[in-house]
Amino acid sequence: MTTEKTKIYFCGSIRAGRQDAEFYRRIIAMLSKHGQVLTEHIGLDDLMTPHLAKFPAGVDSDEKDKVIHDVDMEWLHQAHVVIAECTQPSVGVGFELGVAWKLGLPTLALYRPQKTSNGVTGISAMINGCKSDSWRVFNYSHFDELEPKILEFLEKFPPKS
């Protein structure tokens, strides 16, 4: 009997800030041991994603943005689970999480609380306040805390046969 490999849609900030790109790489490497990460490009430095590589120089950004949207929506529809690193606030990640919620995809939102001039900030109330059996939010301080939590999540939500 063959067990289907878990298809993981990983979300992380791109245009809203790449401060955590190295962190995304580490998370993606960890996730790759436990499933197929559909969005491995989130950890790349140059972000020349596979779906944009086909465009010649001079193609306008609106056309590229449509391709990004369409391919990412296709990947979300193929995914078994969604794991998002939400420390860097991102409208795109929020959009992806909204789609994941609407599709009923098991979702794990990760974040590290950040100190700001106004005090400590957390994750968006729209993400933290989403209560469902398949929606999880995990606040962590160190990378070492992630793997056990991610493994627990993936074991709870294996691919459906």
N, C-alpha and C positions, 0 to 999 in steps of 0.2 A: 504494500500500500504506500503510495506517495503522498506526502503531506505538502500542501502548497506553501511556498515561502511567503511570509508576511510582506505585503507591499506597504511601505511606510512613506507617507507624505510628510516631509520635514519642512517647517516654516521658520524663517529668520529674517531679520531686517535687511533690506538691500538698499533702497533709495533713502530710507529714513536714517541711515547711518550704519557703517560697517565696523564699528568699534569691536564687535564680538565675532568677526569673521574667523579668527583662529579658534575661538571657542566652538563655533559651528562646525569647523573641520573636525575637531575632537569628538563632538557629539555624533556627527555623521559616521566617523570611523567606528565608533562604538555601536551605533545602530546597524551598520553594515554586517556586523557579526551575527545579528539576530534577524535579519530580513533584507529585503531589497529596498534601498532608499531611492525613491523615484526622483527626488530633487537634490541629488548630490552636488549640483552646481552651486548651491547656496554657500558652500564652504570655499569656493574658488576665489582667488584674488582678482582675476581678470573678469569674472562673471560673463564670459562669452559662452552663454548657455547653449546647449545643443540645438535648441530650436531657433536661435538667432544666428548660428554659424553659417546658415545658408544664404543670408542676406549679403549682397555686394555693398560696397561702400556707397553712400549716397541715398540709401533707402530711408525714408523719413521715419521719425520716431513714433508717429501715430500708428504706422503700419507695424512697426516692431512691437509696440505695446499691445496691439490686437493679437499678434501671434503669441506673445507671452501669456496674455489672458486665456486664450483659447487652449493652448497646450497645458497650462497649469490646471484649468478646469477639467480637461481630459484626464490628467494625472489624478486629480482629486476623486473623480468618478471611478478610477481603477483602484484606489487605495483601500486597504483594509482598516488602517488606523492613521491618525494624524498626531504628530508630535511637534509642538511649537515652542521655540525659545522666545519668550516675550519680554525680556529685560529691556531691550531697545524698542520703545514704542514705535509701531509701524502701522499705517493705514492698510497696507497690503496684507500684512499678517492678520489684522483684524477682519478683513474681507474674507480671507481664506478660512479663518475660524468660523465665521458666520455661515459660509457655504458648508463646511464640515458639519456644523450643528444641524443645518437644514437637511443634509443628506443622512443624518443619524450616524455619522462615523464616530467610533470611539476616539476620544481626543484627550491628549495629555498636554496641558499648558505649563511650561516651566518658566520660572523667573527668579532673579536675584534682587531682593529689595535694594534700592539705591538711595543714598542720602543726597538730598538737594538743599538749596537754600531755604526751602519751606519745610524741611523735615524729611523723614523717610517716605519714599513713595513705594507703592505696591503695584500690583497688576490692575488693569482696568476693571472697574466694577462689572462691566458687561461680560467679562470673561470669568472673573471670580464668582459672580453671582449666578452664573448659569448652572443650574442644578439638574443633573440627570444621572441615570445609572451608568452611563458610558462617558461622562465628562469628568475629568480630573484636573486639579490645579495643584502644582507642587512648588513651594517656596524653598529655595536651597541657598546655601552659602558657598559650598565647595563642589568642584567637579566630581569628586569621589562619591558624593551623595547620589549622583544621578543614576548610575548603572543599576543598583538594586531596585530603585523606584521604577525605572524603565522596564526592567525584566518582569517585575510584578505586573505592570500594566499590560505588557505584551502577552504574558501568560493568561491574564484574565480575558483578553480579547483576541484569541487566535482567529485566523482566517475561517470564514464560514464555508463549509463544504457545499 
